[in-house]
């Protein structure tokens, strides 16, 4: 990725740093996806061991992207901040010690800064401003650092780092080394998974010894988490974790009945005659041995619960239904057509001991087969109860992949895209020779996504008769809200129109091609003509959007929506829900931040007549 970080001067917007704050809002979800984490309190430093004065707790932080290692803060709590000096540069250690752990945290890197998360104080995941890096190494954001002898060191699979001053999400599952009764190591430490900004950048990566600059050179079963304090400024928030032990659920005495059944709703099985009944040692869809048939599997057995507490069960069905009953409790009951990205979860209190269980899998679609059944419990990492062969996923070889590449000319690809769990049908993806690309919803008049690197995977559009019909952006992708972005409002308090994404476009007038090959999207909203054009930013990872309108009515433009919209001291905006910057590059009516009850919106009014607006989207 070829990026540079020039700051955009904004003429009409300025706020002092006291107006920068961090806000959080929880998504409303009818079902929990995971069991709760333990949150590290950031009201003060009491959750950590004593250290030097470079560490403090603040309310909010702001990074000037034009200045090396520059970060400012406001007084309060909720954000952990490190600003080292020549004399004050101690590391920060947690009060808790850990073996196996799952950790989530948001981090903010100033330009050119460097820090690290040391699991057990010994094994480092690198924190670094890698926004300008094209080929990441172990020393870049999310890399697993090398040992003192220069061995090992593992780069992330791709550079998913965001711009300095943006919050970046890390999720890490770490397994501690194992030792026998004599203290001899029997298994290396392992980073089971490392996710950065929604991208899996490491999986099952072993580390045979402590990495460079660790707090100790020995290896132990438990030790505190360490945050590096002597290399550069860094801010962290939303730090939470789960500690895991060796306990696990076991299954025994499993029997299964197989039924020839074609209904969507799971029936009363006492009314059906099974094809066969037999004993088994696993829960798996692979027990259905015939191809292209509709079947129902009814598993019954004993669930051996190792410890009393709260358990969460999760099923993912490749188009089908399922029913899970433990004891007298129905945990999961899902009928109809479920896709793999639509998990069904259920939470229950279980007592230690043996409980009867029943799991029903309804394969009512003869063309699709497979499911997973997983769980997590008290100090228990999420594990499968179903066998690995139960989910019959499509196997794609590199030879079969159909990739759309960009040479020295702009490339456009029409196709369906998945956006926030729904299929968008009127999409066009635009690839540029600068390797900064975007996807646009022609029906809604909105930017769906921006990404950099390789362009587009069209495999599911064409391979195997194109059943999925979906295209996929390649590389690190930032998804935007995707809702309609142009509307005529009676007043600035009027609710924003809702778009029916299954309907045909109502105000879409097609698109023109400019001299460089980029599309200019045309719309007619309430009699106002709109031209909407997106281009890659010069030598920067982001998009420049140019909007021209002409008509006898004013039009409102929704620039962005997120969990929070924060106006920064340099006049730009930080959209924290999707986590990108918005910087206005033209003078005119200043944008307004308003709440719609669940999210915050950034709107600007474009008066009647001939008007223009230009702004940059930076991630």
N, C-alpha and C positions, 0 to 999 in steps of 0.2 A: 504494500500500500504506500503510495507516494503522497505524503501529506505534509503540509506546513501549517503554521498556526498564526496567521495574521489576525489582529483584532479589528473588528468593523466599528468604525466610529459612528455613533448615532447622534444626530443633531438634537433631537427633541426629547430624549429620554435620559433621565439621570436620577438615581436614588442613592442615598448614603447607605453604608453597609449595615446600619442598624435595622434596615427594612428587610434584610435577608433572613429567612427563617426556614426551618425544616418542618414540613407537615406530613402527616401520615393519614391514610384512610384505608380501612380494611374492606376487601371485597366482600359483598354479601353472598354467602354460599349456603345452600340448604344442607349440604353434606360436607363433613370434614374430609380432606384429602389425606391428611397425615395426623398422627397423634401430636399433641402440643409439644413444643420445644421448651427448654428452660431458657429464659431471657436473662441476659447479663444486664443488670441495672447500670444505666449511665447517668444517674442523677448526681453521682460523685464517683470517686475512685475506690470506694470501699470494696468492690468486687475483685480488686487486684492487690498484689503485694506491693509494699512500699517501694518507690522508685524516685528518680530525680524529677526536677520541676519542668522538664520538657513536655510532660504529659499533663493534660487538663481536660475537663469536661466543659463543653460550650453548648450554645443553643443552635447556632447555624454557622455555615462556612461558605466562603466565596473564593474562587480561584480566578485570577487574571490570566487568561490563556497566553498573553504576550510576555509574561515575566517568569523567569526560571524560579522554581521552588517557592513561589509567592502564594500565600494563603492567609486570608483574614477571617476573623470570627466575631460572633456576637455573644454576649454573656447569657448564660442560662445552662440548660442541661439537655441531654439527649444525644450528643455527638461527642465522640472521643477524639481528641486532637493531639498530635505530636508535632512540636516544632523544636528540633534539636539545636543546640548551640555548641561552641567549642568545649564548654565545661559541663553543660547539662545535656546528656544524650543517652540516658539509661534505657534499657529495654523494659518492657512491661510484661509481667507474668500474672496469669490468672490465679485466684485463690483456689480454684478447683483443679484437681489433677485428672487426667484422662488416660484410658487405654484406647479401645475402639470408640470413635466419636463421629457424629455427623454435625457439621458446623455450617451455619449460614451467616453472612455478614455483607453489608454494603461498604465499599471503600471509595474514597475520592483521592485521586493523585493530582497534585499540582504539576505543572509543566516541568519535565526533567527530573522528577523526584523518584525515590527508591526506598522501599521498605520490604518487609517480609513477614509471613505468618509461619512460625516454627511449631509444628506439632510435637508435643512432648518436649518442647524447647530444643528439638534436635533435627527435624526434617522440614526444610523450608519450601513453602510455595511463595514464589516471588511476587512482590507488588512493585510495579514499575510503570512509568509513563511510556507506553509502547505505541502510542497513537501513530507515530511517524514510521514505525517499523514495517518493512515489507516482508521480510523472512524472519520470523521470531526464533529466538534461541532459548535455552534454559534460563537466561537472565532477563527474559521479557515477562510481561504480565501473565501470571498463571503458570509460568515455568516451574519445574521442580529442580532446585538448584543442585550444582555438582558438589562432590566431596572435596576436602582439602587437597587430596592428591590429584585433582583434576579429572577423576573418573566419574562415570555416570553423568547426571545432568540431563534433563529431558525437556525439550521445547514443547509448548502447546501445539496441538494438531493444527490450529489455525490462529491467526491473530484476531481475537474477539475483544480487544481493548477499545474503550471509548475515549473520547477527547478529554484532555485535562479539565477538571472542574465538573465532570458528570459523575453521578453515583454509579458504581459498577457492582454487580451482584455476583458474589462467590458462593458456591455450594460445594462442600468438600466432605467426602466420606473417607475416613482414615482408619486403617486397621493397624493396631500396635504389633510389634514383634512378639512372637510366642517363645516361651521358655519351658523346659522340663523341670522336674522336681529338684534337680541338681543346679539349676540356674543356667544350663546350657541353652543357647538360642536354637530353636527348632524351626523357626519361620521368620523370614524378613518382614519388616514393616512394609505396608502397602498403601498406596493411594488408590482406593477402590474406584472412586470417581472424583473428578474435579470438573465443575461446571463454571464457566465464566459468561455472564450476560446471556444465559440460556443456551450456550453452546458447550457440548461435552468435549473438553480439551485433553483429558487424560482418563484412561480406564485400566484398572488392574496393573498399575505401575509399581513395581517393587523398588525399594531403596535398601541397599545392603548395609548401610552404616550412616551415621549422622552426616548431614551436609555441612558445607562451609559456614563458619561463624556461628555454629550452634553453641548452646550454653554448656554442653558437656559432650564428651567423646564416647561415653559408655552408652549402652542401650538398656532400657528398663521396661517394666510392664506398665507403669503409670508415671506421669509427670505433668507439669502444668503446660498450658499453651503460652507461647511467648510471641509478642509483637515487637519487631525490631525497632529500636529507637534512635540509632546512631547514624543512619544514612541520609534521611531526608524527611520532610514533613509529609504527613498522611492523616486523613480523617477517616473514622469508622463509625457506623451506626447500625442499629438493628442486629446486634450481635447475639446469636442464640445457638443452642447446641442440644444434642441428645447424647447421653453416654450409653454404650452398649456392652452387654455381657454375653456369656456363653449359652444362656437358656434359649430353648426353642420348642415349638410345638411339634409333637409327633402324631402320626396317624397309624392306626392298627385295625385289624379285622374288617377290611374294606370288601364290600360286595357291590356288584353293579348289575342293574337291569338295563337292557337295550330295547328300545321301542321304535317301531315304524310309525312316525308321527309327523304331520305336516302343518299343524296349527301354530299360530304365533303365540297364543296364550298357553302357558303351561297348564295341563289339565289335571283332574283328579286321576292319579295313576292307577287307582284301584279299579277304574272302569276300562283299563287297557290290558291287553294280553302281551307280555314281553316276547320279543323274538328269542331272547336268551337271557339267562342269569348265570353269573359266575363270580368267583373270588378273584381279587386283584391286589397288587401291592402298590398301586399308584392311581392318581386322579389324572386322567389324560383324555383328550379328544381323539388321540391316535387309536383308542380301542375300537373306534368305528373303522372297520376294515374295507368297506365298500366305497367306491368313488361315486360322487354325484348323486347322493341319496339324502333324504331328510331323516334325521334320527333324533332320538331323545335318550340321554344317559342319566340313570338315577343311581347315584353313589350313596351308600350307607356304611357307617363304620364308627369307630371310636376316636375322639379327639383327646389327646393327652396334654392337659394344660399344666405347664411347669410351675407357674406362680399365679396367685390371684391378682387381678387388676383389670385395667381397661385395655381392650384389644380392638384393633381396627382391621377389617377384612376388605379386600379389594378384588373385584373381578373385571376383566377386560375381555369382551366377546367380539370375535370376528363375524359380526352380523348374526345375532341370535339372542337367546334369553337365558337366564339362570335364576336359581333359587338356592339360598343357603340358609339352613336351619341348624342351630346348635342348641342342644337341650330342648327347651320349649320356646326359644326365641328365634323369630324369623329375622335374620340379619340383612339379607339382600334378596330382593324380589324384583327382577327386571324382565319385562316382556317386550316384544317388538324388535325393531332393528337397531342394534347397537354396534357402533364402529369401535375400532381399537383405541381411538382418541377420545372415547366417551366412557371413562371408567365409572363403575358403580361401587360405592363404598358403604359400609355399615359399621357402627361402633357398638360394643357390648361389654358389660362387666362379666367376667368369668371367674369362677372359683377354681383353685388348684385341684387337680384330679382328673378323672376320666368322665367325658361327656359324650353322649351320642350325637352324631352329626349326619346331616343329609345334604347333598349337593346335587342339583339337577341342572344339566346342560341341554338346552333345546337348540338343536341344529336344524332350523326350519328352512334355511337357504341351502339348497343342494350344491351351490357353486362355491360356498365359503365354509371353512371349518377352522375351529381353534378357539382356545380360551386360555386365560391365566387366572389362577386363584392365589392371592398373596395375603400376607398378614403382617402386622407389627404389634408389639405388646410392651409391657413394662421392661425397660432396658433391653429391648429386643429389636434389632435392626429388621427392616422389611425383608421378608423371605418368601419364596414361593411354596405353596402347598401342592400345586400342580407340577407335573413332571416337565422337564425342558422341552420334550417333543410334543407337548399339548398344543402349542401355538404354531400352526403350520403357516409360517410367513413366506411371502414370495421371496425367492432368492435371486437377487439381481447380480449378474456378473458385469465387470467393467466392459467386457466386449459387447454386451447387450445395451449398454446405456446410450441414450440419445441425448447428446448435449448440444446446445446452441451456443456457438462461440462468437466472439466479436473480434474482428480484425481491425482494419483502418477506417471502417465506416460504421455509422449507427445502425443497429439491428433492432427490429421490432417483432415481437412474438405475441400473437393473440392466444388466449387460452383461459381455462378456469384456474383459480387460485383458492387455497384455503386461508381464511382470515378469521382469527378468533373462533375457530370451531365451525364456521359456516363457509359454504362453497360460494364464491363470487364468480359469476358467469360472464360478465361483460368487462374482462380485464385485458389490458395490454401491458407487456413488460418491455422496457426500452433499455437496450444495452449500448454503452458508449465506449469508444476506444480508450477513454481515460480510465476505464475500469471502475466507474461509479455508475450504478444502474438504479432504476426505479420501476415500480409497478403502479399502475393507475386504474382506478375503477371508472369506466366510461359511464356507467349508469348513475353512480352517485356523484361524480365530479370530484373525486378525492384521490389523494396519494395514499396508496396502501402500504408501501414498503420502500426502503432504500437499502442498498448493499454495495459492497465493493469486492473486487477480485474477479473470479470467474462469473459467467453470466447466468445460464439458465439450463435446468434439467427438464427435458421434455419426455422422459422415458414413459411416465404414466399416461401421457397423452397419446402415445403411438404404439408402445410395446404391448403385446398380448391383446390386440384389438382395442387398446386404449380404454379399458373398462373404467378406470378411475378418472380419466380425462383431466388430470391435474398437472399443472406445471409447478416447478419449485425453484425459487431463487437459490443460487449457489453462494457459498461464502457466508461471512458474518452479516446477518440481516437485522435491521431495525424495523419493526412493524409500527405503523401509525394507527390512529383511531379508526380511520376508514369510513367515517360517516360523511354525509353531504356537507360541502364546504361553502356553498353559495345559496343565499336565500333573501327574499324580500320580507322584512319584518315590519309589523305595524309600529313597534317600539322596541327599544333595546332590552326591555324586560320580556318580550314575547318568547315563548318556547321555540326551540329550534325544530324545524320540520323533521319528521321521521320518514326514512326512505324504505320502501318495500324492495328488498334486494332480489326478490323473485320476479319482480315486474320488469317490463322493458323500460328503457330510459325515456323520461318524459320531456326533458329540456336539452337533450344532447343533439348537437348540430354537426357531428363528425369532427374531423381534424384535417389540418393542412400540414404540409411538410415544409420546413424552412430550408434555407440554403445549405445548412450543415447536415440535414437529414433528420433533425429532431421534429417530433410532432408538436403542433400547436392545437390544443383542444378547444373546441368551440361549443358554447352553450348559449341558450336564450332563457333567462330567468325573469319572468314577469315583464317581458318585453325589453329587457336589458341584454345587450349582446356582450358576451364575455369571451376573451381570449386568454388561455391558460397555458403557460409554457414552462418546462423544467429543463435545466441544464446542469451538468456537473460543475461544481465550484473549481476555479482555477487552482491547481496544486493543493487541493484540500479535500478531505473526505466529507462531502455534503452536497446539497443541491441548492441551486439558485432558482427561485420561482418568480416569474414575471407575469403579472396579471394586468390586462387592459379591459376596461369596460366602456360602454357607450349606450346611453339611454336616458329617458326622462324620469326615472325613478332611482332612489338610492338602493344600494345592494349591500348586504352584510356578508362578510367573509369570515368563516371560522378558521383561524390559522392553526389552532391546536386544541386538544382536550387531554386532560390527564388527571391523575390523583391530586396533583397540585401543580399550579402554575406560579413560579416564583420569578419576580422581577429582580434582576441583578444590578449591582452598582454601575456596570458599564452600559446599562440600558437594554441588554438582551434579556431573554427569558429562558428559564430552565424548566422544561416540561418533565416533571419527575415520574409521571405514570409510565410514559414511554421512554423517558430518560434521554432527551436530546436538547439541543439549544435551538432557539429561534431568534434571529437577529434581523431587525428591520433595516433596510438599506435606503429607503426613500422617505422624504418628509411628507407630512400630511396629518390626517386625523390620527391621534395616538390610539393604539389598541386598548381594549378594556378587558379586565379579568372579571368573570362572573361565575357564580355557582349554579349548577342545574339541579342541585339536591344530592347528587352522588359524585360528580366530578367537577373540576374547574375548567372553564372554557376561556380561550383567548380570542376575542372578536374584534374586528375593525369595521367601521362604517365607511363605505365608498359612496360619496355623494353623487347625485345625478350629473349627467353630462359626460364628457370624456375624461376618464380618470385612469391612473396607473398605480400599481403597487409592486414593490420588489422586496423580497426578503430571502434570507438564507436559512436552510435547515442543516444543522451540523451535528454529527454524532461520533 
